[in-house]
Amino acid sequence: MGYILITGASSGLGSEFARQLAAEGHDLILVARRRDLLDALAAELITLNGIMTRSFTVDLSDLDAVAELAKTLKTEGLELDGLINNAGYGLLGDFSSMPLEGQLGMINLNVTSLMAVTHHMLPLFTQSAGNFIINVGSVASFIAIPSFAVYAASKAAVLSFSDALGTELSERGISVSTLCPGATATEFMDVAKIPKKAMKGTKFMTSEEVVKESLAKRDTAIVVTGGSNRMQVNMAKFMPRSYLRRKMANRRKGILKRKTAKA
């Protein structure tokens, strides 16, 4: 039996994936930048569930570090039954006014690193039945969003890549699922610099709810969590893209105004 590797495991959806998979009895490889949080999580999981864990402090935006991680796992004979690509971030603001470095960083972590991790880890997968990959996308995967342009584009790339990869890996018995949550109560809002008061009226799902639904449907190609999010995504399929862009632009302008007022 192999491990399940989780990136961005130190908090948010990543740590919740770890908790729920540990409760299922899976051994875990936890990857993130914050060693103190990783160690605390590993100790918690071992105490509560009696599983085996390995923790690695890695900056996944460094592709050499990703390659080195894969080399270490191979050298130590660690095999995988699953992979959860959760690491990523978003930034809210107009493309032309935000620093380019942070926006390219989104592409690097949300897309390039995700692909690099997947490519390096696939040779480590066991031949066990039920092996899986979960790539964390977003409801933003389905539509261009002004003032969230790069983030939405990165998550659209994750969805397209995962959808195609799932077909390629089906012969190996590895399912690929894209998790597409909507607003979720995690650190994401803080990193994106969106005060919660600026999202007044938005219904947030908990990390526990999102992860529970994702794992229950881990062999499903696209998982949009929450009934209201599924309804919005399905409705968007029948709306003109020009209308959706205007709608999203007006909504983001309102958020940015409230954000500025609360700053």
C-alpha positions in Angstrom: 0.0 0.0 0.0 1.4 3.4 -1.0 1.2 6.8 0.4 -1.0 9.7 -0.7 1.0 12.9 -1.3 -0.7 16.3 -0.6 0.8 19.6 -1.6 -0.1 22.7 0.3 -0.8 20.4 3.2 -0.1 22.9 6.0 -3.5 24.6 6.1 -6.9 25.0 4.4 -8.0 22.4 2.0 -4.7 20.7 2.2 -4.7 20.0 5.9 -8.4 19.0 5.7 -7.6 16.5 2.9 -4.9 15.1 5.3 -7.3 14.7 8.2 -10.0 13.0 6.2 -7.6 10.7 4.3 -5.9 9.8 7.6 -9.3 8.9 9.0 -9.7 6.5 6.1 -6.4 4.9 7.2 -4.1 6.2 4.4 -0.5 6.9 5.0 0.5 10.4 3.9 3.3 12.5 2.5 2.7 16.1 3.5 4.4 18.8 1.4 4.4 22.6 2.2 6.7 25.4 3.0 5.8 25.9 6.7 7.6 23.2 8.7 6.1 24.1 12.1 2.5 23.6 10.7 3.5 20.4 8.9 5.0 18.9 12.1 2.0 19.8 14.2 -0.4 18.3 11.6 1.7 15.1 11.3 1.8 14.7 15.1 -2.0 15.2 15.2 -2.7 12.6 12.5 -0.3 10.0 14.0 -1.9 10.4 17.4 -5.5 10.3 16.2 -5.3 7.8 13.4 -2.1 5.7 13.9 -1.0 6.3 10.3 2.5 6.8 8.9 3.4 10.2 7.7 6.4 11.8 6.0 6.8 15.6 5.9 8.8 17.6 3.4 9.4 21.3 3.4 9.5 22.3 -0.2 9.0 25.6 -2.2 7.0 24.1 -5.1 7.6 27.2 -7.2 11.2 26.0 -7.4 11.0 23.3 -10.1 14.5 22.0 -9.2 13.1 21.4 -5.6 10.2 19.5 -7.1 12.6 17.2 -9.0 14.7 16.8 -5.9 11.6 15.8 -3.9 10.7 13.1 -6.4 14.3 11.8 -6.3 14.2 11.6 -2.6 10.9 9.6 -2.6 12.3 7.2 -5.2 15.6 6.8 -3.3 13.7 6.0 -0.1 11.4 3.6 -1.9 8.2 5.5 -1.1 5.4 4.7 -3.5 2.1 6.5 -4.1 -1.5 5.5 -4.3 -2.7 9.1 -4.7 -1.7 12.7 -5.3 -3.6 15.8 -4.4 -2.3 19.0 -6.0 -3.7 21.6 -3.7 -0.9 24.2 -3.5 -1.9 27.5 -5.1 -3.0 31.1 -4.5 -5.0 33.9 -6.1 -4.7 37.7 -6.2 -7.6 40.1 -6.7 -7.0 43.3 -8.8 -6.7 44.7 -12.3 -4.0 43.0 -14.3 -2.4 46.3 -15.4 -2.2 47.7 -11.8 -0.8 44.7 -9.9 2.9 43.8 -9.9 3.7 41.3 -12.7 5.9 39.1 -10.4 3.0 38.0 -8.3 0.8 37.3 -11.3 3.4 35.2 -13.0 3.9 33.5 -9.6 0.3 32.4 -9.8 0.8 30.8 -13.2 4.1 29.2 -11.9 2.5 27.7 -8.8 -1.0 27.0 -9.9 -0.1 25.5 -13.3 3.6 24.9 -14.0 4.4 23.5 -10.6 1.2 21.4 -10.6 2.2 19.8 -13.9 5.8 19.3 -12.8 4.7 17.6 -9.5 2.3 15.4 -11.5 4.9 14.4 -14.1 7.6 13.6 -11.4 5.2 11.6 -9.2 3.5 9.5 -11.8 6.4 7.0 -12.0 6.1 6.4 -8.3 2.4 5.2 -8.4 1.7 1.7 -7.4 -0.4 -0.7 -9.5 -3.1 -0.8 -6.9 -6.8 -0.4 -7.8 -8.4 2.9 -7.1 -5.3 5.1 -7.5 -6.2 8.7 -8.0 -5.1 12.3 -8.6 -7.1 15.3 -7.4 -6.1 18.7 -8.9 -7.7 21.7 -7.2 -9.3 24.0 -9.6 -12.1 26.5 -8.9 -15.5 27.6 -10.1 -13.3 30.2 -11.7 -12.1 27.4 -14.1 -15.3 27.9 -16.1 -15.3 31.6 -16.9 -13.1 34.6 -17.5 -13.2 36.9 -14.5 -12.1 40.6 -14.8 -10.0 41.7 -11.8 -9.3 38.0 -11.2 -8.0 37.4 -14.8 -4.8 35.5 -14.1 -6.2 33.4 -11.3 -9.2 32.3 -13.4 -6.9 31.6 -16.4 -4.7 29.5 -14.3 -7.6 27.4 -13.0 -9.0 27.1 -16.5 -5.7 25.6 -17.4 -5.8 23.1 -14.5 -9.3 22.0 -15.6 -8.3 21.4 -19.2 -5.1 19.7 -18.3 -6.8 17.4 -15.8 -9.6 16.5 -18.1 -7.2 15.4 -20.8 -4.8 13.7 -18.4 -7.7 11.6 -17.0 -8.2 10.0 -20.4 -4.5 9.3 -20.8 -4.2 7.7 -17.4 -7.5 5.7 -17.5 -5.6 2.7 -19.0 -3.3 2.7 -16.0 -6.3 2.7 -13.6 -5.6 6.2 -12.3 -8.5 8.5 -12.1 -8.0 12.3 -12.4 -10.5 14.6 -10.7 -10.6 18.4 -10.8 -12.0 19.8 -7.6 -13.8 23.1 -8.3 -14.9 24.8 -5.1 -16.6 28.1 -4.8 -16.0 30.5 -1.8 -14.5 28.5 1.0 -13.5 29.5 4.5 -9.7 29.1 4.2 -6.5 31.3 4.1 -7.2 31.9 0.4 -9.1 35.1 1.2 -6.2 36.5 3.2 -3.6 35.7 0.6 -5.8 37.2 -2.1 -6.1 40.3 0.2 -9.9 40.2 0.2 -11.4 41.2 3.5 -14.3 38.9 4.5 -16.5 42.0 5.0 -16.0 42.7 1.3 -17.7 39.4 0.5 -20.9 40.2 2.5 -23.7 38.1 1.3 -21.5 35.3 -0.1 -22.2 31.8 1.2 -18.9 30.2 2.2 -18.5 26.4 2.4 -16.2 24.9 5.1 -13.1 23.1 4.2 -14.6 20.0 5.7 -17.6 20.1 3.4 -15.6 20.7 0.3 -13.1 17.9 1.0 -15.8 15.4 2.0 -17.6 15.9 -1.3 -14.3 15.8 -3.3 -13.2 12.5 -1.7 -16.7 10.9 -2.1 -16.4 11.7 -5.8 -12.6 11.2 -6.3 -13.1 9.1 -9.4 -15.4 11.8 -11.0 -13.7 14.0 -13.7 -15.1 17.3 -12.5 -16.4 18.0 -9.0 -18.1 21.3 -8.4 -18.8 21.4 -4.7 -22.1 22.8 -3.3 -25.5 22.9 -4.9 -25.5 26.6 -5.5 -22.1 26.5 -7.2 -23.2 23.6 -9.4 -26.3 25.6 -10.4 -24.3 28.7 -11.3 -21.8 26.7 -13.3 -24.6 24.9 -15.2 -26.4 28.1 -15.9 -23.3 29.7 -17.1 -23.1 27.2 -19.9 -26.2 28.7 -21.5 -25.3 32.4 -21.1 -23.3 34.5 -23.6 -19.7 34.9 -22.5 -20.0 38.7 -23.0 -22.9 38.8 -20.5 -20.9 36.7 -18.0 -17.8 38.9 -18.3 -19.9 42.0 -17.6 -21.6 40.4 -14.7 -18.3 39.2 -13.2 -16.7 42.6 -13.8 -19.5 44.4 -12.0 -19.3 42.0 -9.1 -15.5 42.3 -8.8 -15.7 46.1 -8.9 -18.1 46.0 -6.0 -15.7 43.8 -4.0 -12.8 46.1 -4.8 -14.7 49.2 -3.7 -15.7 47.5 -0.4 -12.2 46.3 0.0 -10.8 49.8 -0.4 -13.4 51.2 1.9 -12.5 48.7 4.7 -8.7 49.1 4.3 
